Amino acid sequence: MPQTLARSSPALARPVAAPTVSARVAAFALIAGFAAFNMLYLLVDCPLNLAPDEAHYWDWSRRLDWSYYSKGPLVAWLIGGSCAVFGDTMPAVRFPAVLCNAALLLGIHRLAVQTFANERFALLVVALALTVPPLAAPAIVMTIDGPFLACWAWACAFAQRAVNGGSWRSWVAAGVVTAIGVLAKYTMLLFPACVGLFLLTQKRWSLGFGLMCAISLLGLVPILLWNAAHEWIGLRHVSTLAGGSPQSSFDPTTLPQFLASQFGLLVGYWFLAWVAAIVTFRPWRNADPRTAFLWWTSVPVFALFLVAAVQVKGQPNWPVAAYVPGVVLAVAWVARQFASSSRRYRRLCAGLLAFAIVLGLAMTFLARWPSLIRPAIATVTPSPSADNLTPVRKLDPTCRLYGWHQLAAEVDKLRDQVRAETGEEPIVATMMWNTPGELAFYCRDHPTVYTFGSALADRYSQYDLWRPNPVADAQAFRGRTFVYVGEINTDLQHAFDRCDPPVEVIASDGGIPVADWKVRVLRGYRGFPKGQRAAGY
């Protein structure tokens, strides 16, 4: 534990500086080492198929655009660039995630140095950040969170430097990074609001802040232009997710669920440390503007999603940006505990910290090799039955990343069978929006895959916007034979002349069923009744 930090004043406003080249080099080496480890893992020993979201974004990258139905374009642009260089492979899809995570850690290091002027403390922050699952997990999964969190970290770093004596160039850099972040995730728009709250409470208005806001809004330009050309469907979708649907209602019982999800996501310890830190470093008690800046770029984000949790059931990762500056404050609070005069208390703190480190590293390790713990999970779940072939999925979220190559192999087998029978190329389709990308990626020759979701039980998706598609343009597909993955119902049966019996595909890992699908051949497409589309966005 950095002694200069532990012995600082109770307010921990400005610890004695201890900049050393060795600590800085060690921090950079740690970040580079973690990135190299993740790249080696992806190239040599990654058992995880692409997650449905990753495959979905990869499918977007095959049709690069200014924006997409549910997200901005940055994730598709990054995947498209990587695959253009390295080919359409799993490591190529995920390489940008490794780089974005390294950028995130560098941004956190910069925040720690700027806030506490202590290179050894910044090294400690980086090392402990690697034990915080939501900050380490995005390193191997290419979703929107990787680039978004990296942008949040560097926007914080540039804006903090700007408000504490930096030049207008720092404001410009903060605006540019924020604009890039908006292209990744709309939540990035909260950043200028957080900085505005900080300036309001500090009474430190600056023309540079206005410049930052103006530049930040440039990130919306391609998104708005795309939405304007598509009847604002993307913004309506986001509005529905945010609770704008007429079906949304006030439900305070979701608050405990939300808090429990955050507690679990941060292995308990880091969530409590973050809560303690935001109480300790609350701006109206501490005069240091540097810690106040971290507070204002952390707490409002969490508070917004906490309030939203009573209106709509959110995802655990929604407030994760709060923990980027929050981890610096949390580690600072932990360091202060070791300045206690009570030896027993210091031992307790060391024990709890050690437990959190071990638990966090174990979660990060097992997320990469879940087969090591899946047998234990299977012992506490019901045995597979006809009604529930994969009970382990309820407790093991990594099951979503297994079996897709096996499903694709069965689809390819049926495609070959239809091709041999009819001499025609069958069309591949699914019921849900999150399956076409997986089949397109893992099936031979990366075919175009469609979804019937909007005509059945699923919501709209990007696949409904790409034309032609079987639901909106039935005439272009009439009479064709489909290889279909998903459940079948009366509407789907009426859309075809004949439906073959299903082939059940069960993917197992070490003898434990982790995924199952039904695949069948549907012959003689007729189309769905006009106007039969799913409600909502």
Secondary structure, DSSP 8 states (H G I E B T S, - for coil): --HHHHTS-TT-SS------HHHHHHHHHHHHHHHHHHHHHHHH-------HHHHHHHHHHTS--S--SSS-SHHHHHHHHHHHHH-SSHHHHHHHHHHHHHHHHHHHHHHHHHHH--HHHHHHHHHHHTTSHHHHGGGSS-STHHHHHHHHHHHHHHHHHHHTT--HHHHHHHHHHHHHHHHH-GGGGHHHHHHHHHHHHHT---HHHHHHHHHHHTTHHHHHHHHHHTTTHHHHHHHIIIIISTT----TTHHHHHHHHHHHHTTTHHHHHHHHHHHHT-TTT---HHHHHHHHTTHHHHHHHHHHTTTS---TTTTGGGHHHHHHHHHHHHHHHTT-S-HHHHHHHHHHHHHHHHHHHHHHHHHH-GGGTHHHHHHTS----SS-S-GGGGT-GGGGGSSHHHHHHHHHHHHHHHHHHHSS--EEEESSTTSHHHHHHHSTT---EEE-GGGTTS---GGGTSSS-TTT-GGGGTT--EEEES---HHHHHTEEEE---EEEEEEETTEEEEEEEEEEEEEE----TT---S--
